[in-house]
């Protein structure tokens, strides 16, 4: 009887122990997993491209090199641009020659010839004046008829008109081109000079410079390849402005406000914990919305892009590294 009671107690204890173990296992299995939000490091990227089409002549940097603003990166060869420069320069020289001609006026030989014709006409005026005076005196004495007097007067007036015309020709040759002609010639020079300056500005685009400090992350074409207008040639990443991007459901935004300081773990840096500050929150497009599977008691949950910057410089942090936010306060 005692042995039977002992077996019953042993079985009861075993049952209780199994029940407790199963209960503990159930608690462990049903325990909710800690909430983890994953993001990645990112940095602003600048694409270097040119305004002119051409062929890659030379690369002066390689991927991974650190460059400073103003450093020469690549040389693009454009024979067509050189030909346009020659055309524009020739047009400018022609316009300048026309302008000089307008400023200089007529040739010395033409001015001298006009002056001699003017002097000749003055001699004619003098002779006809004397003839007219003699005829007038004879007419006053009644020696010659009025017809002779009128003819002498007409010849004198014609000589005066000829002298005036010769003087005008001389003055015109001496003064040179009209003011409007000079202004037009000067405008042609300015136009040609503008064309030269335009080509020069494009010539500068054959040598591309770094617009900012940063690291060459990628070079797209190879040496000798043809690139078009505005085609990206390489990218520069500014590692001084590195930050973290997270895509967070709106029901998890309780612990993320503008200015909130969070701690993120970076697995690539031996799980180093980095302190970051939220400085950007924006709703993403509708395609990034979680759709409710039921219509009762549920709603469509939007996704927000959350950006946070490290509060201090993190050595070794590079774009693309994963970042984990754990134990966020909802």
One Martini backbone bead per residue (centre of mass of N, CA, C, O) as a GRO file, in nm:
protein
  330
    1UNK     BB    1   0.058   0.062  -0.021
    2UNK     BB    2   0.306   0.250   0.003
    3UNK     BB    3   0.413   0.201  -0.282
    4UNK     BB    4   0.162   0.310  -0.429
    5UNK     BB    5   0.171   0.603  -0.314
    6UNK     BB    6   0.453   0.666  -0.418
    7UNK     BB    7   0.384   0.640  -0.722
    8UNK     BB    8   0.170   0.863  -0.725
    9UNK     BB    9   0.353   1.099  -0.641
   10UNK     BB   10   0.555   1.073  -0.870
   11UNK     BB   11   0.354   1.114  -1.102
   12UNK     BB   12   0.256   1.395  -1.010
   13UNK     BB   13   0.526   1.539  -1.022
   14UNK     BB   14   0.578   1.480  -1.321
   15UNK     BB   15   0.329   1.624  -1.428
   16UNK     BB   16   0.394   1.900  -1.314
   17UNK     BB   17   0.669   1.934  -1.454
   18UNK     BB   18   0.565   1.912  -1.745
   19UNK     BB   19   0.366   2.146  -1.727
   20UNK     BB   20   0.576   2.366  -1.664
   21UNK     BB   21   0.751   2.327  -1.914
   22UNK     BB   22   0.528   2.380  -2.123
   23UNK     BB   23   0.465   2.668  -2.021
   24UNK     BB   24   0.745   2.789  -2.070
   25UNK     BB   25   0.760   2.725  -2.369
   26UNK     BB   26   0.510   2.889  -2.447
   27UNK     BB   27   0.618   3.161  -2.354
   28UNK     BB   28   0.859   3.164  -2.542
   29UNK     BB   29   0.703   3.125  -2.813
   30UNK     BB   30   0.491   3.377  -2.749
   31UNK     BB   31   0.704   3.577  -2.749
   32UNK     BB   32   0.768   3.869  -2.859
   33UNK     BB   33   0.950   4.014  -3.081
   34UNK     BB   34   1.169   4.237  -3.126
   35UNK     BB   35   1.176   4.551  -3.249
   36UNK     BB   36   1.296   4.602  -3.592
   37UNK     BB   37   1.463   4.861  -3.775
   38UNK     BB   38   1.565   4.889  -4.111
   39UNK     BB   39   1.852   5.039  -4.268
   40UNK     BB   40   2.060   5.290  -4.437
   41UNK     BB   41   2.327   5.429  -4.566
   42UNK     BB   42   2.377   5.770  -4.688
   43UNK     BB   43   2.464   5.998  -4.970
   44UNK     BB   44   2.535   6.252  -5.149
   45UNK     BB   45   2.512   6.285  -5.514
   46UNK     BB   46   2.727   6.373  -5.790
   47UNK     BB   47   2.694   6.441  -6.130
   48UNK     BB   48   2.915   6.431  -6.399
   49UNK     BB   49   2.879   6.667  -6.673
   50UNK     BB   50   2.838   6.778  -7.007
   51UNK     BB   51   2.751   7.009  -7.279
   52UNK     BB   52   2.922   6.827  -7.473
   53UNK     BB   53   3.003   6.639  -7.727
   54UNK     BB   54   3.226   6.342  -7.710
   55UNK     BB   55   3.550   6.212  -7.643
   56UNK     BB   56   3.728   6.025  -7.436
   57UNK     BB   57   4.064   6.106  -7.356
   58UNK     BB   58   4.083   6.149  -7.022
   59UNK     BB   59   4.170   6.021  -6.705
   60UNK     BB   60   4.254   6.161  -6.364
   61UNK     BB   61   4.076   5.938  -6.226
   62UNK     BB   62   3.955   5.707  -5.983
   63UNK     BB   63   3.799   5.485  -5.824
   64UNK     BB   64   3.814   5.610  -5.480
   65UNK     BB   65   3.891   5.887  -5.511
   66UNK     BB   66   3.984   6.191  -5.366
   67UNK     BB   67   3.829   6.509  -5.410
   68UNK     BB   68   3.836   6.848  -5.506
   69UNK     BB   69   3.728   7.138  -5.569
   70UNK     BB   70   3.859   7.184  -5.910
   71UNK     BB   71   3.938   6.926  -6.005
   72UNK     BB   72   4.058   6.732  -6.253
   73UNK     BB   73   3.892   6.458  -6.427
   74UNK     BB   74   3.826   6.518  -6.747
   75UNK     BB   75   3.880   6.468  -7.105
   76UNK     BB   76   3.727   6.615  -7.393
   77UNK     BB   77   3.689   6.546  -7.736
   78UNK     BB   78   3.626   6.822  -7.999
   79UNK     BB   79   3.663   6.896  -8.326
   80UNK     BB   80   3.408   7.069  -8.387
   81UNK     BB   81   3.477   7.297  -8.185
   82UNK     BB   82   3.736   7.390  -8.323
   83UNK     BB   83   3.598   7.475  -8.588
   84UNK     BB   84   3.411   7.689  -8.460
   85UNK     BB   85   3.639   7.870  -8.358
   86UNK     BB   86   3.753   7.944  -8.634
   87UNK     BB   87   3.497   8.074  -8.745
   88UNK     BB   88   3.456   8.289  -8.523
   89UNK     BB   89   3.730   8.428  -8.556
   90UNK     BB   90   3.698   8.511  -8.852
   91UNK     BB   91   3.442   8.684  -8.810
   92UNK     BB   92   3.573   8.887  -8.617
   93UNK     BB   93   3.793   8.992  -8.808
   94UNK     BB   94   3.600   9.098  -9.026
   95UNK     BB   95   3.445   9.298  -8.843
   96UNK     BB   96   3.692   9.467  -8.762
   97UNK     BB   97   3.764   9.561  -9.045
   98UNK     BB   98   3.497   9.711  -9.102
   99UNK     BB   99   3.524   9.905  -8.865
  100UNK     BB  100   3.788  10.041  -8.950
  101UNK     BB  101   3.682  10.143  -9.219
  102UNK     BB  102   3.458  10.325  -9.098
  103UNK     BB  103   3.651  10.502  -8.927
  104UNK     BB  104   3.857  10.593  -9.147
  105UNK     BB  105   3.737  10.591  -9.429
  106UNK     BB  106   3.858  10.725  -9.684
  107UNK     BB  107   4.091  10.749  -9.895
  108UNK     BB  108   4.341  10.967  -9.964
  109UNK     BB  109   4.297  10.979 -10.272
  110UNK     BB  110   3.997  11.058 -10.259
  111UNK     BB  111   4.029  11.316 -10.097
  112UNK     BB  112   4.225  11.459 -10.294
  113UNK     BB  113   4.037  11.451 -10.541
  114UNK     BB  114   3.804  11.616 -10.412
  115UNK     BB  115   3.976  11.869 -10.357
  116UNK     BB  116   4.056  11.933 -10.651
  117UNK     BB  117   3.765  11.968 -10.756
  118UNK     BB  118   3.702  12.204 -10.570
  119UNK     BB  119   3.925  12.394 -10.674
  120UNK     BB  120   3.828  12.398 -10.967
  121UNK     BB  121   3.547  12.520 -10.907
  122UNK     BB  122   3.658  12.787 -10.793
  123UNK     BB  123   3.786  12.881 -11.058
  124UNK     BB  124   3.520  12.889 -11.216
  125UNK     BB  125   3.388  13.103 -11.038
  126UNK     BB  126   3.593  13.328 -11.090
  127UNK     BB  127   3.562  13.350 -11.396
  128UNK     BB  128   3.250  13.389 -11.415
  129UNK     BB  129   3.248  13.644 -11.239
  130UNK     BB  130   3.414  13.824 -11.424
  131UNK     BB  131   3.240  13.797 -11.674
  132UNK     BB  132   2.982  13.906 -11.549
  133UNK     BB  133   3.089  14.185 -11.471
  134UNK     BB  134   3.158  14.286 -11.758
  135UNK     BB  135   2.876  14.247 -11.882
  136UNK     BB  136   2.730  14.434 -11.685
  137UNK     BB  137   2.876  14.694 -11.769
  138UNK     BB  138   2.795  14.683 -12.067
  139UNK     BB  139   2.492  14.682 -12.010
  140UNK     BB  140   2.483  14.956 -11.866
  141UNK     BB  141   2.590  15.100 -12.145
  142UNK     BB  142   2.444  14.940 -12.397
  143UNK     BB  143   2.626  14.725 -12.559
  144UNK     BB  144   2.468  14.481 -12.447
  145UNK     BB  145   2.249  14.255 -12.424
  146UNK     BB  146   2.047  14.077 -12.208
  147UNK     BB  147   2.126  13.796 -12.307
  148UNK     BB  148   2.425  13.808 -12.229
  149UNK     BB  149   2.386  13.866 -11.931
  150UNK     BB  150   2.222  13.603 -11.864
  151UNK     BB  151   2.436  13.398 -11.949
  152UNK     BB  152   2.656  13.488 -11.748
  153UNK     BB  153   2.484  13.440 -11.494
  154UNK     BB  154   2.432  13.137 -11.537
  155UNK     BB  155   2.731  13.049 -11.534
  156UNK     BB  156   2.787  13.148 -11.249
  157UNK     BB  157   2.574  12.980 -11.096
  158UNK     BB  158   2.677  12.705 -11.195
  159UNK     BB  159   2.957  12.730 -11.066
  160UNK     BB  160   2.859  12.750 -10.776
  161UNK     BB  161   2.711  12.476 -10.767
  162UNK     BB  162   2.959  12.305 -10.835
  163UNK     BB  163   3.123  12.390 -10.587
  164UNK     BB  164   2.926  12.284 -10.374
  165UNK     BB  165   2.935  11.989 -10.465
  166UNK     BB  166   3.241  11.951 -10.429
  167UNK     BB  167   3.244  12.016 -10.129
  168UNK     BB  168   3.060  11.781 -10.040
  169UNK     BB  169   3.244  11.555 -10.143
  170UNK     BB  170   3.484  11.631  -9.966
  171UNK     BB  171   3.346  11.614  -9.688
  172UNK     BB  172   3.260  11.318  -9.712
  173UNK     BB  173   3.546  11.199  -9.746
  174UNK     BB  174   3.660  11.321  -9.479
  175UNK     BB  175   3.436  11.199  -9.270
  176UNK     BB  176   3.314  10.948  -9.387
  177UNK     BB  177   3.109  10.762  -9.240
  178UNK     BB  178   2.829  10.713  -9.105
  179UNK     BB  179   2.706  10.673  -8.796
  180UNK     BB  180   2.531  10.424  -8.862
  181UNK     BB  181   2.760  10.261  -8.995
  182UNK     BB  182   2.941  10.250  -8.744
  183UNK     BB  183   2.736  10.109  -8.558
  184UNK     BB  184   2.699   9.858  -8.733
  185UNK     BB  185   2.996   9.766  -8.728
  186UNK     BB  186   3.011   9.741  -8.416
  187UNK     BB  187   2.785   9.528  -8.388
  188UNK     BB  188   2.933   9.308  -8.549
  189UNK     BB  189   3.162   9.280  -8.348
  190UNK     BB  190   2.993   9.198  -8.101
  191UNK     BB  191   2.870   8.949  -8.229
  192UNK     BB  192   3.135   8.797  -8.289
  193UNK     BB  193   3.239   8.801  -7.996
  194UNK     BB  194   3.004   8.636  -7.878
  195UNK     BB  195   3.063   8.378  -8.041
  196UNK     BB  196   3.343   8.332  -7.921
  197UNK     BB  197   3.255   8.315  -7.621
  198UNK     BB  198   3.072   8.073  -7.655
  199UNK     BB  199   3.289   7.874  -7.750
  200UNK     BB  200   3.470   7.908  -7.501
  201UNK     BB  201   3.265   7.794  -7.299
  202UNK     BB  202   3.267   7.512  -7.436
  203UNK     BB  203   3.570   7.454  -7.411
  204UNK     BB  204   3.562   7.423  -7.098
  205UNK     BB  205   3.389   7.145  -7.119
  206UNK     BB  206   3.643   6.956  -7.193
  207UNK     BB  207   3.706   7.028  -6.884
  208UNK     BB  208   3.636   6.859  -6.597
  209UNK     BB  209   3.523   6.951  -6.277
  210UNK     BB  210   3.495   6.953  -5.948
  211UNK     BB  211   3.211   7.062  -5.759
  212UNK     BB  212   3.317   6.878  -5.513
  213UNK     BB  213   3.372   6.715  -5.243
  214UNK     BB  214   3.497   6.370  -5.274
  215UNK     BB  215   3.408   6.046  -5.393
  216UNK     BB  216   3.466   5.821  -5.637
  217UNK     BB  217   3.216   5.587  -5.714
  218UNK     BB  218   3.172   5.627  -6.041
  219UNK     BB  219   3.246   5.511  -6.379
  220UNK     BB  220   3.096   5.483  -6.687
  221UNK     BB  221   3.287   5.531  -6.903
  222UNK     BB  222   3.531   5.484  -7.136
  223UNK     BB  223   3.803   5.520  -7.294
  224UNK     BB  224   3.689   5.652  -7.615
  225UNK     BB  225   3.411   5.721  -7.564
  226UNK     BB  226   3.095   5.837  -7.640
  227UNK     BB  227   2.938   6.145  -7.542
  228UNK     BB  228   2.674   6.328  -7.450
  229UNK     BB  229   2.465   6.562  -7.369
  230UNK     BB  230   2.454   6.529  -7.018
  231UNK     BB  231   2.615   6.285  -6.970
  232UNK     BB  232   2.718   6.079  -6.739
  233UNK     BB  233   3.052   6.006  -6.609
  234UNK     BB  234   3.037   6.068  -6.291
  235UNK     BB  235   3.055   6.010  -5.932
  236UNK     BB  236   3.004   6.202  -5.623
  237UNK     BB  237   3.067   6.149  -5.278
  238UNK     BB  238   2.956   6.293  -4.970
  239UNK     BB  239   3.089   6.187  -4.663
  240UNK     BB  240   3.009   6.441  -4.472
  241UNK     BB  241   2.674   6.368  -4.540
  242UNK     BB  242   2.598   6.128  -4.381
  243UNK     BB  243   2.314   5.895  -4.357
  244UNK     BB  244   1.991   5.770  -4.255
  245UNK     BB  245   1.751   5.531  -4.384
  246UNK     BB  246   1.392   5.489  -4.320
  247UNK     BB  247   1.116   5.258  -4.339
  248UNK     BB  248   0.808   5.356  -4.184
  249UNK     BB  249   0.544   5.287  -4.023
  250UNK     BB  250   0.300   5.482  -3.880
  251UNK     BB  251   0.266   5.284  -3.619
  252UNK     BB  252   0.603   5.342  -3.561
  253UNK     BB  253   0.624   5.676  -3.499
  254UNK     BB  254   0.615   5.737  -3.189
  255UNK     BB  255   0.956   5.749  -3.157
  256UNK     BB  256   0.942   5.959  -3.418
  257UNK     BB  257   1.077   6.275  -3.426
  258UNK     BB  258   1.166   6.576  -3.459
  259UNK     BB  259   1.485   6.552  -3.296
  260UNK     BB  260   1.521   6.269  -3.236
  261UNK     BB  261   1.716   6.049  -3.039
  262UNK     BB  262   1.899   5.773  -3.159
  263UNK     BB  263   1.987   5.419  -3.167
  264UNK     BB  264   2.221   5.253  -3.374
  265UNK     BB  265   2.312   4.954  -3.546
  266UNK     BB  266   2.628   4.848  -3.699
  267UNK     BB  267   2.734   4.559  -3.834
  268UNK     BB  268   2.993   4.652  -4.007
  269UNK     BB  269   3.098   4.782  -3.704
  270UNK     BB  270   3.061   4.571  -3.482
  271UNK     BB  271   2.789   4.676  -3.362
  272UNK     BB  272   2.784   4.971  -3.357
  273UNK     BB  273   2.678   5.245  -3.167
  274UNK     BB  274   2.471   5.509  -3.295
  275UNK     BB  275   2.406   5.846  -3.281
  276UNK     BB  276   2.092   5.994  -3.379
  277UNK     BB  277   1.909   6.252  -3.575
  278UNK     BB  278   1.607   6.361  -3.657
  279UNK     BB  279   1.546   6.557  -3.991
  280UNK     BB  280   1.331   6.358  -4.155
  281UNK     BB  281   0.978   6.351  -4.266
  282UNK     BB  282   0.808   6.140  -4.515
  283UNK     BB  283   0.575   6.053  -4.725
  284UNK     BB  284   0.514   5.808  -4.927
  285UNK     BB  285   0.401   5.654  -5.169
  286UNK     BB  286   0.120   5.460  -5.233
  287UNK     BB  287   0.285   5.192  -5.305
  288UNK     BB  288   0.393   5.198  -4.978
  289UNK     BB  289   0.122   5.062  -4.882
  290UNK     BB  290  -0.051   4.900  -4.646
  291UNK     BB  291  -0.296   4.661  -4.690
  292UNK     BB  292  -0.591   4.566  -4.592
  293UNK     BB  293  -0.752   4.243  -4.548
  294UNK     BB  294  -0.963   4.397  -4.378
  295UNK     BB  295  -1.253   4.607  -4.300
  296UNK     BB  296  -1.239   4.532  -3.990
  297UNK     BB  297  -1.042   4.730  -3.785
  298UNK     BB  298  -0.889   4.845  -4.043
  299UNK     BB  299  -0.605   5.001  -4.220
  300UNK     BB  300  -0.421   5.192  -4.414
  301UNK     BB  301  -0.064   5.187  -4.415
  302UNK     BB  302   0.173   5.409  -4.414
  303UNK     BB  303   0.485   5.523  -4.544
  304UNK     BB  304   0.792   5.648  -4.403
  305UNK     BB  305   1.052   5.870  -4.437
  306UNK     BB  306   1.352   5.842  -4.242
  307UNK     BB  307   1.594   6.084  -4.133
  308UNK     BB  308   1.939   6.046  -4.002
  309UNK     BB  309   2.199   6.197  -3.817
  310UNK     BB  310   2.490   6.202  -3.695
  311UNK     BB  311   2.629   6.355  -3.403
  312UNK     BB  312   2.893   6.213  -3.511
  313UNK     BB  313   3.172   6.094  -3.621
  314UNK     BB  314   3.203   5.793  -3.827
  315UNK     BB  315   3.420   5.558  -3.854
  316UNK     BB  316   3.375   5.374  -4.161
  317UNK     BB  317   3.131   5.501  -4.277
  318UNK     BB  318   2.911   5.383  -4.540
  319UNK     BB  319   2.740   5.352  -4.802
  320UNK     BB  320   2.501   5.074  -4.746
  321UNK     BB  321   2.492   5.036  -4.459
  322UNK     BB  322   2.350   4.891  -4.208
  323UNK     BB  323   2.062   4.967  -3.986
  324UNK     BB  324   1.955   4.936  -3.637
  325UNK     BB  325   1.641   4.951  -3.461
  326UNK     BB  326   1.594   4.909  -3.114
  327UNK     BB  327   1.360   4.950  -2.882
  328UNK     BB  328   1.128   5.123  -2.960
  329UNK     BB  329   0.914   5.383  -2.869
  330UNK     BB  330   0.557   5.367  -2.916
   0.00000   0.00000   0.00000
